[in-house]
């Protein structure tokens, strides 16, 4: 599906070797004029294939290439195409000693800077799910804002106090990730025996429909094609670190704030942060510094409407350059696999990017 010489490697400051796939032109071939770069960042337990699952006239990566963008597709550390490291193997627990804090500190800056150097200009950013959180966390620190023209955040994950996903809530409340970590499971592989066995025990809880795990995790999706879901299941879910799942579980249990990883003892937090509690990521006023498109679904069990409303309120304090879109029937996965996502989400997204080009 991709043309030759479009696979690149990026080495992060902490040694992880990440893959980047580039789609430099649309299906009609090279076109005249400048092709502004756009970086697509996937969500939790997924990789860059996320953006290629639908048919070429419907998948966001190809739609943007057809519309004149220079498309770059990222895959975070630990996923199938980004498992390299300069000196650690994936069998070494140290390889998996990271949470999304490190995606903010290392992966995202490395990929954004690489794309900007290759393209010679600022880029657009599209994130889905966890891909929105790491961008917002970075922007909250004032990082990368001068490299990004504007950002589209699909199914944004930030505040999680109203999350309604039965699977995610049960896993967090039963400290599933912490249990795995305590017995030495540092790679959270949804296809691995350790995770599968714990999932089986979790599925004994009333109210969990484990015959349809996608819906139990993401919420009721309105617009998925069975053949696309089958393709999804052939490639996903992807591994992440158990520590990353612990961090997200902390957010679900804490809910009302966005903080760095909590080492659970004041002494350990003091060693890592120089303070007894983890530092916060403050969302206040980001939309005044960078044009944002927020698009969320009314049926999304991970990115709940009330949580998104709180995020919007924080982002727009002090003035804003923000467009908000609610798709009432959408669940979490509709944004990357929905049969009508192109007309409902991607075409408006492209229009938004064109309106913010400077």
C-alpha positions in Angstrom: 0.0 0.0 0.0 3.0 2.4 0.6 5.5 3.5 -2.0 9.2 2.5 -1.7 11.6 4.4 0.6 8.8 5.6 2.9 9.9 3.8 6.1 12.1 5.8 8.5 13.6 5.2 11.9 13.8 7.7 14.7 15.9 7.2 17.8 14.7 8.9 21.0 16.9 10.5 23.5 16.5 7.5 25.8 17.4 5.0 23.1 14.2 3.6 21.6 14.1 3.1 17.9 10.7 4.1 16.5 9.3 3.5 13.0 7.7 6.2 10.9 5.9 5.5 7.7 5.5 8.2 5.1 2.9 8.6 2.4 4.4 11.4 0.4 1.8 11.5 -2.3 -1.8 10.6 -3.1 -3.2 7.8 -5.3 -3.0 10.0 -8.4 0.8 10.4 -7.8 2.8 13.6 -7.4 0.9 16.9 -7.6 2.1 20.4 -8.1 2.5 22.7 -5.1 3.6 22.4 -1.5 2.5 19.4 0.5 2.3 20.4 4.2 3.3 17.6 6.6 0.8 15.9 9.0 1.7 13.5 11.8 -0.8 10.8 12.8 -0.5 9.4 16.3 -2.4 6.3 17.3 -4.0 5.4 20.7 -3.4 2.9 23.4 -2.9 -0.8 22.4 -2.7 0.2 18.8 0.0 1.2 16.3 0.2 3.1 13.0 -1.9 0.5 11.2 -4.8 2.3 13.0 -4.9 4.9 10.2 -4.8 2.4 7.3 -7.6 -0.1 8.3 -10.4 1.4 6.2 -10.4 1.2 2.4 -8.1 3.7 0.8 -10.8 6.1 -0.1 -11.9 6.1 3.6 -8.7 5.7 5.7 -7.5 9.0 7.1 -3.9 8.5 6.1 -4.8 8.0 2.4 -7.5 10.6 2.4 -5.1 13.2 3.6 -2.5 12.1 1.1 -5.1 12.4 -1.6 -5.9 15.9 -0.4 -2.3 17.2 -0.8 -0.7 16.4 2.6 2.6 14.8 3.2 1.5 12.1 5.7 3.7 10.7 8.4 2.4 7.7 10.5 3.9 7.2 14.0 4.1 4.0 16.0 5.1 4.3 19.7 7.7 2.3 21.5 6.9 -1.4 22.2 4.5 -1.8 19.3 5.3 -4.2 16.4 7.4 -1.9 14.3 8.9 0.1 17.1 10.5 -2.6 19.3 14.1 -1.6 18.8 16.5 0.0 21.2 20.1 1.0 21.0 21.1 -1.4 23.8 18.1 -3.0 25.5 16.2 -6.0 24.3 12.4 -6.4 24.8 13.3 -9.3 27.2 14.9 -6.9 29.6 12.5 -5.4 32.2 14.3 -2.1 31.8 13.0 -1.9 28.2 9.5 -1.6 29.6 10.2 0.9 32.4 8.1 3.7 31.0 4.6 5.1 31.0 3.0 7.8 28.8 5.1 10.3 30.6 8.0 9.0 28.5 6.0 9.2 25.3 5.5 12.9 26.2 9.2 13.5 27.1 10.8 11.4 24.3 8.7 9.7 21.6 6.6 12.7 20.6 9.4 15.3 20.5 11.6 12.9 18.5 8.9 12.2 15.9 7.7 15.8 15.6 11.3 17.1 15.3 12.2 14.5 12.7 9.2 15.2 10.5 9.8 18.9 10.7 13.4 18.5 9.7 12.5 16.3 6.8 9.7 18.5 5.6 11.4 21.8 6.3 8.3 23.3 7.8 5.8 23.2 10.6 3.4 20.3 10.7 -0.2 19.4 11.5 -1.0 16.9 14.2 -3.8 14.3 14.5 -4.1 12.2 17.6 -6.6 9.6 18.6 -7.2 8.5 22.2 -3.8 8.3 24.0 -2.4 10.2 21.0 -4.4 13.2 22.2 -3.2 12.9 25.8 0.5 12.9 25.0 0.1 15.9 22.7 -1.9 17.9 25.3 0.6 17.0 28.0 3.4 18.2 25.8 1.6 21.4 24.9 0.8 22.0 28.6 4.5 22.3 29.2 4.9 24.7 26.3 6.7 22.1 24.2 6.3 21.6 20.4 3.8 24.4 20.1 6.2 26.3 17.9 6.6 23.3 15.6 2.8 22.5 15.1 0.5 24.6 13.0 -2.7 23.2 14.5 -3.9 19.9 16.1 -6.9 17.7 15.7 -7.7 15.6 18.8 -10.1 12.7 18.2 -11.7 11.0 21.1 -9.6 13.0 23.5 -8.3 11.4 26.7 -7.4 13.7 29.6 -9.8 13.7 32.6 -11.2 10.3 33.3 -13.5 10.7 36.3 -16.7 9.9 34.2 -15.3 7.0 32.1 -17.9 4.4 31.7 -16.0 1.5 30.1 -16.8 -1.5 32.2 -13.6 -3.3 31.2 -11.3 -0.3 32.0 -13.1 0.5 35.2 -12.9 -3.1 36.5 -9.3 -3.4 35.5 -8.4 -0.2 37.4 -10.5 -0.9 40.5 -9.1 -4.5 40.7 -5.5 -3.3 40.3 -5.0 -5.7 37.4 -1.9 -4.0 36.0 -0.4 -3.6 39.5 -0.9 -7.4 40.0 0.9 -8.2 36.7 3.8 -5.8 37.6 4.2 -7.3 41.1 4.8 -10.8 39.5 7.3 -9.5 37.1 5.2 -9.0 34.0 6.5 -5.7 32.5 5.2 -6.0 29.0 1.4 -5.7 28.8 0.7 -7.9 25.8 -3.1 -8.4 25.3 -2.3 -11.5 23.2 0.1 -12.9 25.9 -0.9 -15.7 28.3 -0.4 -13.6 31.5 -2.9 -10.9 30.3 -5.3 -13.4 28.9 -5.5 -15.3 32.1 -6.1 -12.2 34.2 -8.7 -11.1 31.6 -10.5 -14.4 32.0 -10.7 -13.9 35.8 -11.9 -10.3 35.3 -14.6 -11.5 32.9 -16.2 -13.4 35.7 -17.4 -10.1 37.2 -21.1 -9.4 36.6 -21.8 -6.7 34.0 -18.8 -7.6 31.8 -19.7 -8.9 28.4 -16.5 -10.5 27.3 -18.0 -11.9 24.2 -17.7 -8.5 22.6 -14.5 -7.1 24.2 -14.2 -4.2 21.7 -17.6 -2.8 22.8 -17.0 -3.6 26.5 -13.8 -1.6 26.3 -14.6 1.3 23.9 -18.4 1.7 24.2 -21.0 1.1 21.5 -19.6 2.0 18.1 -22.2 2.9 15.6 -20.6 2.5 12.3 -18.1 -0.3 12.0 -17.8 -2.7 9.1 -17.3 -6.3 10.0 -14.5 -6.8 7.5 -12.6 -3.8 8.9 -13.1 -5.1 12.4 -11.6 -8.5 11.3 -8.6 -6.7 9.7 -8.2 -4.8 13.0 -8.2 -8.0 15.0 -5.5 -9.4 12.7 -3.1 -6.5 13.6 -4.3 -5.2 16.9 -4.2 -5.0 19.9 -0.5 -4.1 20.3 1.6 -4.4 23.4 2.4 -1.5 25.8 4.2 -1.4 29.1 2.5 -2.6 32.2 3.7 0.6 33.9 1.8 2.6 31.3 -1.4 0.7 32.1 -0.8 1.4 35.8 -0.4 5.1 35.1 -3.7 5.1 33.2 -5.4 3.1 36.0 -4.2 5.8 38.5 -5.9 8.4 36.3 -9.2 6.4 36.3 -9.1 6.0 40.1 -8.0 9.6 40.6 -10.2 11.1 37.9 -10.2 14.8 38.5 -6.6 15.7 37.5 -3.9 14.8 35.1 -0.6 13.9 36.8 2.7 12.2 36.1 3.2 8.6 37.2 2.6 8.2 40.9 5.3 6.0 42.5 2.9 5.3 45.4 5.3 6.3 48.1 6.3 9.9 48.9 9.9 8.9 49.2 10.0 7.5 45.6 8.1 10.5 44.3 10.6 12.8 46.0 13.5 10.8 44.4 11.9 11.2 40.9 10.3 14.6 41.1 11.8 16.4 44.1 8.3 16.6 45.6 6.0 14.2 47.5 3.3 14.1 44.9 3.6 13.8 41.1 3.6 17.1 39.2 0.4 18.0 37.3 -0.1 18.6 33.6 -2.2 21.8 33.5 -4.5 22.1 30.5 -5.4 25.7 31.1 -5.2 28.0 28.1 -3.6 25.7 25.6 -6.2 26.6 22.9 -5.1 30.2 23.2 -1.6 29.2 22.0 -2.5 26.7 19.3 -5.6 26.2 17.1 -7.3 23.0 18.2 -10.1 20.8 16.8 -11.7 18.6 19.4 -14.0 15.9 18.1 -15.7 13.4 20.5 -18.5 10.9 20.4 -21.7 10.8 22.4 -21.4 7.0 22.9 -17.7 6.9 23.8 -17.1 4.9 27.0 -13.4 6.0 27.2 -13.7 9.6 26.2 -16.8 10.6 28.1 -18.7 13.7 27.1 -18.6 15.2 30.7 -14.9 14.6 30.9 -14.4 16.2 27.5 -16.5 19.1 28.6 -14.2 19.7 31.5 -11.2 19.5 29.2 -12.7 22.0 26.8 -13.5 24.4 29.7 -9.8 24.2 30.8 -8.4 24.5 27.3 -10.3 27.7 26.4 -9.6 29.7 29.5 -8.1 33.0 28.6 -9.3 33.0 25.0 -9.1 30.3 22.4 -8.7 29.2 18.8 -10.7 26.0 19.1 -13.4 24.2 17.1 -15.5 21.6 18.9 -17.4 18.8 17.1 -19.7 16.3 18.8 -20.8 13.1 16.8 -23.7 12.0 18.9 -23.7 8.3 17.8 -20.0 7.7 17.7 -18.0 5.4 20.0 -14.3 5.3 20.5 -13.4 3.1 17.5 -15.7 4.9 15.0 -13.1 7.7 14.7 -10.5 5.3 13.1 -12.7 2.6 11.6 -16.2 4.1 11.0 -17.6 3.7 7.5 -18.8 7.3 7.5 -15.8 8.8 9.4 -14.6 10.4 6.2 -17.7 12.6 5.8 -18.4 13.1 9.5 -14.8 13.7 10.8 -12.0 13.6 8.2 -13.4 16.1 5.7 -14.2 18.7 8.4 -10.7 18.0 9.9 -9.0 18.7 6.6 -11.1 21.9 6.2 -10.0 23.0 9.7 -6.3 22.4 8.9 -6.6 24.4 5.7 -8.2 27.3 7.6 -5.4 27.4 10.1 -2.5 27.3 7.7 -0.2 30.3 8.2 
